[in-house]
Every structure is written in C-alpha cells, then in structure tokens.
Amino acid sequence: MMASLYAGVSGLKNHQVKMNVIGNNIANINTIGFKAGRVNFQEALVQTTKGAGRPSTVSGGTNPVQLGLGMQVASVDNLFQQGGLETTGQITDLAIQGSGFFILGDNNNNRYYTRAGAFGFDADSTLVDPATGLYVLGRMADQTGVIPSLSTTGPIQLPFGQQDPAQATETVTLANNLDASATDARTTLVSAGSSNVVSVSGTALDGVGGTHSVDITGNQATNSVATGSNVATDDAGVALGGLSLTDTLGSLHVTDFTLGFTIDGSSTTQSVTGLSSTSTVQDLINAITEVEGLTCELVGGELQITRNKAGLYEFASNNGTTTTDGVTGVVSGDIIGVLFGQNGTNFAASNGLAHTFVATDTFTPDRGTGAAVGPFTTNLDFLIDENTGIVTGLTGLGGDDSVEIKAGSTGLSATGVDPLVIQTDPTIHSTSINVYDSQGTKHTLTIEFSKSNIQSRWEWTATMLGNESITVGGRGYVQFNADGSLNTFEYAAGANGMTIEPNNGAETMRIQFDAGTPFEFGGLTQFGSPHTASIIGQDGYGLGILEKISIDKAGNISGIFSNGVTRILAQIMMADFNNQAGLRKAGRSLYQESANSGQAVEGVAGSTVAGEITSGALESSSVDISQEFTTMITTQRGFQANSRVITTSDSMLDELVNLKR
C-alpha cells in the first residue's frame, strides 16, 4: 500500500518539474534566440515478485509479475528548432538561418555559443554582446581585404574613424561594344587642284578620318567630229572661200536636198527633210541638229557635225554625189558631195575617244599605329554622264558610293602637279574615368577609339585632362574577330602598359588596360549595334575614412569608406556541434560544450557551417505558445491524478487501521 503513496509522490514531484520547464518556456516566449525545453518521463524502479517461467513439455511458459514504483524525469531536452526572423534594421543585429551558433569569448579563452545576435560595438570599436560584454569572435582581414587562411579566431575590432591610405591605379577595365557600322567620316573639299571638282559631299562608309590626295591622269572623253571640205563654186566655177549662214543651197548649186544619218551602227536611218534650193545654210544646220545625237555648226566657213555623246561612238551619212560642168567648172550635186567633198563614198566619222583617266587616291589616316599608319593607295571609279559621255565626277572614296565628288560643267580634268585633296572626319567614341596616383590625387583619363583603315580594328589614344604627361603606351589598337569577339589589345611601339607622369610630386603611374579575354565577349566587342564601350572600373582610390559597414550572409564585415572603396575588414565565424542537444546551458542565452555535445566545429557561414547569417534581423524564440498551453493542461491533469492516488491510498490505509476497532 505504501508503494502507491510513493508512486503518487513521484508523479506530483516530476509533473512539477515539467511545469517548471513549461513556465520557463512561456517566460522566454519573447527572448531572442531562445530554444524551448521539453521534459521526458520514464518509469522508475520496478519490483519483481515473480520471475518468468519457461515453457515445458507439460505446460506453457508464465510471464513475470512486476510492480512499478512510480516515475522519474528521463531528460530535459533543448529543442533547437528554427525561430522566425524579426527585422530590426540594425546592421549589427544578426540572425542565423539554419544550423550553427555565434562564438563569444573573453580574454581568458572561455568560449560560449549563442543564437541571440543582438550585438554592437564597444568604446574600443570591438564587436561585442552588450548584455554580457563577451567578444564576438571572428577573423580579421589584411590591408587588401583578404582573410588569411591561417589566421586565428579572435575579437573583431574595426578601425572606425581611421584613415585608409590611397592606392594608385594599376588596372583600368574596358568593356562593352564598339559599333562596327558607325561612321562619322563627313567629307570636306580642301583643294580642287586642277581637277575641276567643284563639290564634295557625303560620309565615307569606312569611317576613317584622314587626308585623301587624289592624282588624276589621262584625258577626258572626246566626241566624233566631221568637218566639211567645201567644194562649192560660184556661177563662174570659182571656188567659194567659205560658207555663210545666209547662203542658199540653190546658190551653192545643191540640187539634191535629201540627207540621212546612221548613228552608232543602227540599222535605222534618220532623215533630214524639208530643205529646198531657197533653204539657207542656217536652215541646214538647224535641220541636222534636230537629228538626235548630232550637233551641227559653222566653223571657219565650213560645216562641222559633232556626235553629242563623247566616247567610242560614230555616225555615217548616205553616199555623196557631185557633178562638174565641164565649161564653167561649176560643182553641183547633193549636200554631202557639195559641202563636204565626199563624192561617191559613205561620209563617216568615228574619231571620238573614251576617257583615259586614272584616279589614284593616296590616303593618309590622321591617327593610327603600325600597319594602320599608311599611306594607303587605291584607285577610284568615275561618274559618267549618260547623255554626254563626259566624266563628271569620282566615286568609291571611303569604300563605297556614299561620297559624291562632282566636277564642273566641262567635266573632270587631269590634276598634273596640283592634286585633288579631300579631308574625312574620324569616327570617334570616347570614354573617361578618374584614376589615382600614389598620393590619392584624381586624374581624368580619356580613351578615344577611332575607326582604323584596317578591317575590324580600332585605333585608341589615351589623353589626360590636366598637366600630366603620358610618356609610354599612350596609343595602340584593338583588333576584333569576325564574330565580334576580342582578338588583341595592343600598345604602340612595343609597350606593355601605359606610363603617366603626374607632375605633382607623386610616383610615376603605371597602368594596364584590361579589355577582356581574347575570343570571348566579356570585355570589348564589335557588333553592328550602338556604341556602349566604356571604362567600367579601375582599382585606385584616394584617402578615405571608414564610415559604415555591411555584413553579408557569410559573415563578411565590409567597410564602406568615404572614398567610395568597399573592402572586407573581418569575418564573423560560426560554430556547430555533432549533438546540439548535448550543449550545456550557461545562462544569459549562452551555451557551452559538454561531454556529449562534441567539440565545436568552427567555420564560415554557408560553407563549412550550414547556417547563413542575416544582418538587420534577430531570431525569435522558438516557443510555440499553443503547444505550451496544451502541455500545461496535460501536466495539470497529471498532477491532479497523482494527488488523487495519494488521497485514495490514504483512505485505504485509514480503513486498514480501523479494522481492529
């Protein structure tokens, strides 16, 4: 009977322990980083009154008869469940998403671990837990922002207010596109020389700037011309000294007034009609001029017929006939026979010539290195008037017909010693950035890219805005592949970088340009798209003061300096354990290693430790209040039931004592 009393007492006692844990959970419902506890019960001692019996050939086996003597607390577990993240906006408030702990310590090499990340800086700019004064442990970076691989874990102290020394620019990074189709090469007539060129307009397709010196040799095209050899005589048979416009055909003894012309081998004869003995020489000239392709005029008293279109052209008339009076010697007959002296033959002219011009363009670019210096020699093509056959201009300057070179009304002429000179503007794209010398002084660097006379190549020139001087490597070229990727980025004169004298007492600046990886598209490219090429970065900076910090998911503390530089200053380390539940609570939301937690495994958040750090947030308590209230009810009922066991056992004992009355 007494055993039931002790069993009830154990129930009361241990349910009170569970109630204590529940109370602690609820008390810490708003404690950052708190992990809820849980009580597990187990049966206590067991009294065996009869052991188990083996089966025999006669009967089966029997079970043991055992009597329990109550219950006891098996364990009080810490449940390391993820708590919700609460945003605070405070940079040094840190929360862990996932597994792991922040490492805290003191100067006595004591180590503590916590999930409560409400940290801040003390008077020495050391990152601490303000509630305990313990240091937040991590690793410090060197002056270049690199965490040494062999550095040890220790307090994190940041140099707020301290100066960050200037760093001279060593690398300038180039990227993005140069427009393969761009051209700003507007043309200007500098000197016509003896070419008779009167205007130059348009934009050269190649986009290259420089001077075109054009030498023109040869002759202009000429027309086929037939000049009359007048054999007309007066009435006495005396040869006339020359024709006049008022002479009538009858007075010249022309008796056949028909005339026909065949032009350029045509099978169609064009006839001159409407003439008579009273028609004058002027009437004849007008009639011949009306024939398409011919012009007639009186030159030195003789008729002259010209083929209007210059070049290898011809015309022919019908056969001429003349008769002569044997007494007076008067010559008469048709027009060709009397006025041109062609008797019985086909009157023809084929003495016109095509032009023999050769136009040699010697182009000297206004910028370029190596093979792009020039001069470059090409032959230009000619513009020929379809109606006159005369060369009226040139074409092909700059690679296509976009440039219009026009001569005067008399057509193009040979230049002799006085060439035709045309200037083309360069196609330029420029980009600038500030670079720094060893004293942290800013200098404005500009790079101009100009189209080269070599295909898929741009010439570049670097200039400085102030009184600095570029002594080496200020020019070069960038060559692209057919697919638009970078081929090479070269400096002129065999240089392997650019050297600048700041002329202000600072050290000589030595700069390398990073235009990307050859045959890839990560740096400079050349496509038929708008210019976007630019200097996207440089690694120098002036003197700066640490103004603020940021903390990333890996725990890297980056300093943001007044000079715009962002550099890693330190890294918050984390720790994890094989058995987190085995950690020993040290109060103040701290844990320490125990024999069953295993040793702390220190590492980097998100890498060697699974959890990641969130800056500007805190981890809320993992206590579930609904779960706690439910557990509280069952604990209360358990306590009540055990108290009933005691009172009932007491009543039974009371009845037993009363048996002797």
C-alpha positions in Angstrom: 0.0 0.0 0.0 2.9 2.3 0.8 4.2 1.9 -2.7 1.2 3.6 -4.2 1.9 6.6 -2.0 5.5 6.9 -3.1 4.4 6.4 -6.8 1.9 9.3 -6.4 4.6 11.4 -4.8 6.9 10.8 -7.7 4.2 11.8 -10.1 3.5 15.0 -8.2 7.1 15.9 -7.9 8.1 15.2 -11.5 5.0 16.9 -13.0 6.0 19.9 -11.0 9.4 19.7 -12.8 7.6 19.6 -16.1 5.5 22.6 -15.1 8.7 24.4 -14.2 10.0 23.8 -17.8 6.7 24.9 -19.3 6.8 28.1 -17.2 10.4 28.8 -18.3 9.4 28.3 -22.0 6.5 30.7 -21.6 8.6 33.2 -19.7 11.1 33.3 -22.6 8.5 33.5 -25.4 10.0 36.9 -26.4 13.6 36.1 -25.7 15.7 36.3 -28.9 17.5 33.1 -29.8 15.7 31.1 -27.1 15.2 27.4 -27.7 12.2 25.7 -26.0 12.8 22.9 -23.5 10.9 19.6 -23.2 10.6 17.2 -20.3 10.6 13.4 -21.0 9.4 11.0 -18.2 10.3 7.4 -17.7 9.2 4.6 -15.3 11.2 4.4 -12.1 12.3 1.3 -10.2 10.4 -2.0 -10.8 9.8 -4.6 -8.0 9.7 -8.2 -9.3 7.5 -10.6 -7.3 7.7 -13.5 -9.6 10.0 -14.2 -12.4 9.1 -15.5 -15.9 8.7 -19.3 -16.4 10.0 -21.3 -19.4 7.6 -23.5 -21.4 7.7 -27.2 -20.5 6.5 -30.4 -22.1 3.5 -30.2 -19.9 2.6 -26.6 -20.0 3.4 -23.2 -21.5 5.6 -20.5 -20.0 4.5 -17.9 -17.5 5.1 -14.1 -17.6 6.9 -12.3 -14.8 4.9 -10.5 -12.1 6.4 -7.0 -11.6 5.3 -3.9 -9.7 6.2 -0.4 -10.8 7.4 2.1 -8.1 6.5 5.4 -9.8 8.1 7.6 -12.4 11.1 9.9 -12.8 12.4 12.6 -15.2 14.3 10.9 -18.0 15.6 14.1 -19.6 15.0 17.8 -20.1 15.8 18.4 -23.8 16.6 21.6 -25.6 14.7 21.7 -28.9 16.9 23.5 -31.5 14.1 24.4 -33.9 14.4 27.4 -36.2 12.8 30.6 -34.9 11.3 33.2 -37.1 13.4 36.1 -38.2 12.4 39.6 -37.0 13.6 42.5 -39.0 15.2 45.3 -36.9 17.2 47.4 -39.5 20.2 47.4 -37.1 23.2 46.3 -39.1 24.9 44.6 -36.1 21.7 42.6 -35.2 22.4 39.2 -36.6 20.2 36.1 -37.1 21.1 32.6 -38.1 19.0 30.8 -40.7 19.8 27.2 -40.3 22.2 25.3 -38.1 25.0 26.9 -36.1 26.0 29.3 -33.3 27.8 32.6 -32.9 31.0 32.3 -31.0 31.5 34.5 -28.0 34.6 34.7 -25.8 36.7 36.6 -23.3 40.4 37.2 -22.8 40.6 34.1 -20.6 40.0 31.8 -23.6 36.5 30.9 -22.4 34.1 30.1 -25.2 30.4 30.5 -25.3 27.9 29.9 -28.1 24.6 31.6 -28.7 21.8 32.1 -31.2 21.0 35.6 -29.8 22.7 38.0 -32.2 21.9 41.4 -30.7 25.4 42.7 -31.0 27.1 46.1 -31.0 30.4 47.9 -30.8 32.0 49.0 -27.5 34.2 52.0 -26.9 37.2 50.3 -28.5 35.2 49.6 -31.7 35.2 45.9 -30.8 32.1 43.9 -31.8 30.6 42.5 -28.5 27.4 41.2 -26.9 26.4 44.3 -25.0 24.4 42.2 -22.5 27.4 40.2 -21.3 30.5 42.1 -22.6 31.7 39.0 -24.4 33.6 39.5 -27.7 32.0 38.2 -30.9 34.8 36.1 -32.4 35.9 36.0 -36.0 38.9 36.6 -38.2 40.5 39.9 -39.3 41.3 40.7 -42.9 44.6 42.1 -44.1 45.1 45.6 -45.7 43.9 44.2 -49.1 40.7 42.8 -47.8 41.7 39.2 -47.8 41.1 36.8 -44.9 44.4 35.0 -44.4 43.8 31.2 -44.5 46.0 30.6 -41.4 44.5 33.5 -39.3 43.2 32.6 -35.9 39.8 33.3 -34.4 39.7 36.3 -32.1 37.9 39.5 -31.2 36.7 41.7 -34.1 37.9 45.3 -33.9 37.1 47.7 -36.7 39.1 50.9 -37.4 36.2 53.4 -37.3 37.4 56.9 -38.0 40.8 55.7 -39.1 42.3 56.7 -42.4 42.6 54.3 -45.3 45.7 55.2 -47.3 45.4 56.0 -51.0 46.2 53.4 -53.6 47.5 54.2 -57.1 45.5 52.9 -60.1 47.2 49.9 -61.7 44.4 48.4 -63.8 41.7 50.1 -65.9 38.9 47.8 -67.1 37.3 48.2 -70.5 34.1 46.6 -71.7 31.0 46.7 -73.9 30.5 47.5 -77.6 32.1 49.5 -80.4 29.7 49.9 -83.3 31.0 48.1 -86.4 28.7 50.0 -88.7 29.3 53.5 -87.2 30.7 56.3 -89.5 31.2 60.0 -88.8 33.6 60.4 -91.7 32.0 63.5 -93.2 33.9 64.7 -96.3 35.3 68.2 -96.9 36.9 69.6 -100.1 40.2 71.0 -99.1 41.6 71.8 -102.6 40.3 71.0 -106.0 43.7 71.5 -107.6 43.4 71.2 -111.4 40.7 68.6 -111.2 37.8 71.0 -111.9 36.0 69.4 -108.9 33.5 71.9 -107.5 31.9 70.0 -104.7 32.4 67.0 -102.3 29.6 65.7 -100.1 28.6 62.6 -98.1 30.1 60.4 -95.5 32.7 57.8 -96.1 31.5 54.3 -95.3 34.8 53.1 -93.8 34.5 55.8 -91.2 38.2 56.5 -91.2 39.5 60.1 -90.8 42.4 61.5 -92.7 43.5 63.1 -95.9 42.8 61.8 -99.4 45.2 63.1 -102.1 43.8 62.2 -105.5 46.1 62.3 -108.6 44.1 62.2 -111.9 46.0 61.4 -115.1 44.7 60.9 -118.6 42.3 62.7 -120.8 38.6 63.4 -120.9 36.4 61.6 -123.4 36.1 63.3 -126.9 33.3 63.4 -129.4 33.3 62.2 -133.0 33.6 65.3 -135.3 33.2 65.6 -139.1 34.4 68.8 -140.7 33.3 69.8 -144.2 35.7 70.5 -147.1 33.6 72.9 -149.0 33.9 72.4 -152.9 31.1 74.8 -153.7 31.8 77.2 -156.6 30.2 80.3 -157.9 28.5 80.6 -161.3 31.8 81.1 -162.9 33.2 77.9 -161.4 35.4 79.8 -158.9 35.7 78.0 -155.5 34.0 79.9 -152.7 36.3 80.9 -149.9 33.8 79.8 -147.2 30.1 79.4 -146.4 28.0 81.9 -144.7 24.8 81.3 -142.8 22.7 83.2 -145.3 23.9 81.3 -148.4 21.1 79.4 -150.0 21.5 75.8 -151.0 20.5 76.8 -154.5 23.2 79.4 -154.8 25.7 76.7 -153.7 24.5 74.6 -156.6 23.0 71.9 -154.3 20.4 70.0 -156.4 19.7 67.0 -154.1 18.3 68.2 -150.8 17.9 64.8 -149.1 20.2 63.7 -146.3 20.2 60.7 -143.9 22.4 59.6 -140.9 23.0 56.3 -139.4 24.3 56.6 -135.7 26.3 54.1 -133.8 25.8 51.3 -136.2 22.0 51.5 -136.1 20.1 49.9 -138.9 17.6 52.8 -138.8 18.5 55.9 -140.9 17.4 59.3 -139.5 16.5 61.5 -142.4 16.8 65.3 -142.8 13.8 66.6 -144.8 12.1 69.9 -145.6 15.1 71.5 -147.4 14.9 73.2 -150.8 17.0 75.5 -153.0 15.9 78.5 -151.1 16.9 77.0 -147.7 19.9 78.7 -146.2 23.0 77.2 -144.6 21.4 78.1 -141.2 18.4 76.1 -142.2 20.6 73.2 -143.0 22.4 73.5 -139.6 19.1 73.6 -137.8 17.8 70.5 -139.7 20.9 68.5 -138.9 20.9 69.5 -135.3 17.4 68.1 -135.0 18.8 64.7 -135.6 19.0 63.0 -132.2 22.6 62.7 -131.1 24.1 65.2 -133.6 25.1 68.9 -133.4 25.9 71.0 -136.5 27.6 74.4 -136.6 29.6 76.6 -139.0 33.2 76.9 -138.0 35.6 78.9 -140.2 33.2 78.9 -143.1 32.9 75.1 -143.1 30.2 72.9 -141.6 31.1 70.8 -138.6 29.0 67.9 -137.4 29.6 66.6 -133.9 28.4 63.4 -132.2 26.9 64.7 -129.0 27.9 61.8 -126.8 31.6 61.5 -126.2 33.5 58.2 -126.4 33.8 55.5 -128.9 30.8 56.4 -131.0 30.3 57.0 -134.8 27.9 58.2 -137.3 27.6 57.8 -141.1 25.6 59.5 -143.9 24.4 58.3 -147.2 26.8 58.4 -150.2 27.7 61.8 -151.6 27.5 62.7 -155.3 28.7 65.7 -157.2 28.9 66.7 -160.9 31.0 69.3 -162.5 30.2 71.5 -165.5 33.0 71.0 -168.0 32.7 74.5 -169.4 32.5 76.7 -166.2 33.6 74.1 -163.6 30.5 74.6 -161.5 30.2 71.8 -158.9 26.7 70.6 -158.1 25.0 67.6 -156.5 23.8 66.5 -153.1 24.6 68.2 -149.7 27.4 65.8 -148.7 29.0 65.9 -152.1 28.9 69.7 -152.5 29.6 70.8 -148.9 31.8 68.0 -147.6 33.5 67.0 -150.8 32.6 63.3 -150.3 31.8 62.1 -153.8 30.6 58.5 -154.2 31.7 57.5 -150.8 30.0 56.9 -147.4 30.6 60.0 -145.3 31.5 58.8 -141.8 33.2 59.9 -138.5 34.5 57.6 -135.8 37.3 59.6 -134.2 35.7 60.0 -130.7 37.6 58.5 -127.8 36.6 57.1 -124.4 38.2 58.8 -121.3 41.7 57.6 -120.3 41.5 58.9 -116.7 43.1 57.0 -113.8 42.4 58.5 -110.4 44.8 57.3 -107.7 43.7 58.0 -104.1 46.6 58.2 -101.6 45.0 58.2 -98.2 46.9 59.1 -95.0 44.9 58.5 -91.8 45.1 61.2 -89.2 45.8 58.6 -86.5 47.0 55.0 -86.2 49.9 52.8 -85.3 51.9 50.2 -87.1 50.2 48.9 -90.2 47.5 51.5 -89.8 49.8 54.5 -90.3 49.6 54.3 -94.1 49.6 55.8 -96.6 47.1 53.6 -98.4 46.7 53.7 -102.2 43.5 52.8 -104.1 42.0 53.6 -107.5 38.7 55.5 -107.6 35.9 54.9 -110.1 34.3 57.5 -112.3 30.9 59.1 -112.8 30.0 59.4 -116.4 27.0 61.4 -117.7 24.7 59.1 -119.6 23.7 61.8 -122.0 27.1 63.4 -122.8 29.5 60.6 -122.1 31.7 63.0 -120.2 33.3 62.1 -116.9 31.6 64.3 -114.4 33.0 63.1 -111.0 34.5 60.4 -108.9 33.2 57.6 -106.7 34.5 54.9 -104.4 36.2 57.2 -101.8 36.0 55.5 -98.4 34.9 52.2 -99.8 31.5 52.8 -101.5 29.4 55.3 -103.4 28.3 57.3 -100.3 30.7 60.2 -101.1 29.7 62.3 -104.1 32.6 64.1 -105.9 31.3 66.4 -108.7 33.2 68.3 -111.4 32.1 71.5 -113.2 30.1 71.7 -116.4 33.1 70.8 -118.6 33.8 67.6 -116.7 36.7 66.2 -114.8 40.3 67.2 -115.6 43.7 65.8 -115.0 45.4 67.2 -112.0 49.0 67.3 -113.0 51.1 68.5 -110.1 48.2 70.0 -108.3 46.2 67.1 -106.8 42.6 67.0 -105.6 42.6 67.0 -101.7 39.7 65.8 -99.6 39.5 65.5 -95.8 37.4 63.0 -93.9 36.5 63.3 -90.3 37.4 60.4 -87.9 34.7 58.2 -86.3 35.4 58.5 -82.6 34.0 57.0 -79.5 35.4 58.2 -76.2 35.1 57.3 -72.5 36.6 58.7 -69.4 37.2 57.8 -65.7 39.2 59.2 -62.8 42.4 57.4 -61.9 44.5 58.0 -58.8 48.2 58.5 -58.2 50.2 57.3 -55.2 49.1 60.4 -53.2 45.4 59.8 -53.9 45.1 62.7 -56.3 42.5 62.2 -59.0 43.4 62.5 -62.7 40.9 62.3 -65.5 41.9 59.7 -68.1 40.1 59.7 -71.5 40.4 57.0 -74.1 39.3 57.7 -77.7 38.6 54.9 -80.1 38.7 55.8 -83.8 38.0 53.5 -86.8 41.1 52.2 -88.5 41.8 51.7 -92.1 42.4 48.0 -91.2 39.2 46.0 -91.1 37.8 45.1 -87.7 40.3 47.3 -86.0 40.0 50.5 -83.9 42.9 52.8 -83.0 42.9 54.1 -79.4 44.6 57.1 -77.9 44.8 58.0 -74.2 44.8 61.6 -73.0 44.9 63.3 -69.7 42.8 66.4 -68.8 45.4 68.3 -66.7 49.1 68.9 -66.9 50.0 65.2 -66.6 52.1 63.7 -69.4 51.8 60.2 -70.9 55.4 59.1 -71.5 54.9 55.4 -72.7 52.0 53.4 -74.1 49.5 56.2 -74.8 48.4 54.8 -78.1 47.6 51.4 -79.7 44.9 49.5 -81.3 42.2 46.9 -80.5 41.6 44.1 -83.1 38.3 42.1 -83.2 37.5 38.8 -84.7 34.9 38.2 -87.4 32.3 37.1 -84.8 32.7 40.4 -82.9 34.8 39.0 -80.0 38.1 40.5 -78.9 41.2 39.4 -80.7 44.0 41.6 -79.3 44.5 44.8 -77.4 47.9 46.2 -78.2 50.1 49.2 -77.2 52.2 51.1 -79.8 55.9 50.9 -80.1 56.1 47.6 -78.2 55.0 48.9 -74.9 53.3 46.6 -72.4 51.4 49.2 -70.5 50.9 52.9 -70.1 53.2 55.2 -68.0 52.0 58.6 -66.7 54.0 61.3 -65.0 51.5 63.1 -62.7 53.9 66.1 -62.4 52.7 66.8 -58.9 55.4 65.0 -56.8 53.6 61.7 -56.8 55.2 58.5 -58.0 55.0 57.6 -61.7 51.8 55.9 -62.6 51.9 52.5 -64.4 48.6 51.4 -65.7 47.5 48.2 -67.5 44.3 48.1 -69.6 42.1 45.1 -69.2 40.0 44.8 -72.4 38.8 41.3 -71.8 39.8 37.7 -72.7 40.6 37.1 -76.4 38.0 35.2 -78.3 35.4 35.9 -75.6 32.7 38.5 -75.2 33.2 39.6 -71.6 35.3 42.7 -72.5 35.3 44.9 -75.5 33.2 43.7 -78.5 32.4 44.9 -82.0 28.9 44.4 -83.3 26.7 46.5 -85.6 25.0 48.0 -82.5 25.3 51.4 -80.9 28.4 52.4 -79.0 28.4 51.4 -75.4 32.1 50.8 -74.9 33.3 52.4 -71.7 35.8 52.2 -68.8 33.8 50.2 -66.3 36.3 50.3 -63.5 39.7 51.0 -62.0 41.4 49.8 -58.9 42.8 53.0 -57.5 41.3 55.3 -54.8 42.1 58.3 -52.7 42.4 58.7 -49.0 39.3 57.5 -47.2 37.8 57.2 -43.7 35.7 54.2 -42.6 32.2 55.5 -42.3 29.9 52.4 -42.1 29.8 48.7 -42.5 27.7 45.9 -44.1 27.5 42.2 -43.2 26.8 39.6 -45.8 25.4 36.0 -45.4 28.9 34.6 -45.0 29.6 36.9 -42.1 32.0 39.1 -44.0 32.1 42.6 -42.5 32.7 45.0 -45.3 33.9 48.6 -44.6 32.5 51.4 -46.7 35.0 54.2 -46.8 34.4 57.9 -47.6 36.5 57.5 -50.8 33.9 55.0 -52.2 36.0 51.9 -51.5 34.4 48.9 -50.1 36.7 46.3 -48.6 36.3 43.3 -46.3 37.6 44.1 -42.8 36.7 40.9 -40.9 34.6 37.8 -40.9 32.3 36.6 -38.2 32.9 32.9 -37.5 30.3 30.3 -36.6 30.4 27.0 -34.8 28.3 23.8 -34.9 28.2 20.6 -32.9 27.5 17.0 -33.7 24.9 17.0 -30.9 23.4 20.4 -30.3 21.0 19.0 -27.7 24.0 18.0 -25.7 25.1 21.6 -25.1 25.1 22.8 -21.5 23.1 26.0 -20.8 25.3 28.7 -19.2 22.5 31.3 -18.7 22.0 34.6 -20.5 21.1 32.7 -23.7 24.6 31.1 -23.8 25.7 27.5 -24.2 28.9 25.7 -23.5 30.4 22.5 -24.7 29.6 19.4 -22.7 30.9 15.8 -22.8 28.0 14.8 -25.1 27.8 17.8 -27.4 31.1 17.1 -29.1 33.8 19.7 -29.8 32.8 22.9 -31.6 33.5 22.8 -35.3 34.3 26.4 -36.3 33.8 27.6 -39.8 32.3 30.0 -42.3 28.5 30.5 -42.6 27.0 28.9 -45.6 30.2 27.0 -46.3 31.7 24.8 -43.6 28.7 25.6 -41.4 25.3 25.1 -42.9 23.6 28.2 -41.4 23.6 31.6 -43.0 23.8 35.0 -41.3 21.1 37.7 -41.9 22.1 41.2 -41.0 19.5 43.6 -39.6 17.4 40.8 -38.1 17.1 38.8 -34.9 15.9 35.2 -34.4 12.7 35.0 -32.4 12.1 32.5 -29.6 11.2 29.0 -30.9 8.5 28.6 -28.2 5.1 27.7 -29.6 2.6 29.1 -27.1 -0.3 27.0 -28.2 1.8 23.9 -27.7 2.9 25.1 -24.3 -0.7 25.8 -23.1 -1.8 22.4 -24.3 1.1 20.7 -22.5 0.3 22.8 -19.4 -3.2 21.3 -19.4 -2.0 17.8 -19.6 0.6 18.4 -16.9 -2.0 19.9 -14.6 -4.2 16.9 -15.2 -1.3 14.5 -14.5 -0.6 16.4 -11.3 -4.2 16.2 -10.2 -4.4 12.5 -10.9 -1.3 11.7 -8.9 -2.7 13.7 -6.0 -5.8 11.6 -6.1 -3.7 8.4 -5.9 -2.2 9.7 -2.7 -5.6 10.7 -1.1 -7.1 7.4 -2.2 -4.2 5.4 -0.8 -4.5 7.3 2.4 -8.2 6.4 2.7 -7.4 2.8 2.1 -4.7 2.9 4.8 -7.2 4.5 7.1 -9.7 1.7 6.5 -7.0 -0.8 7.2 -6.0 0.8 10.5 -9.7 0.8 11.5 -10.0 -3.0 11.2 -9.0 -3.6 14.8 -11.6 -1.2 16.2 
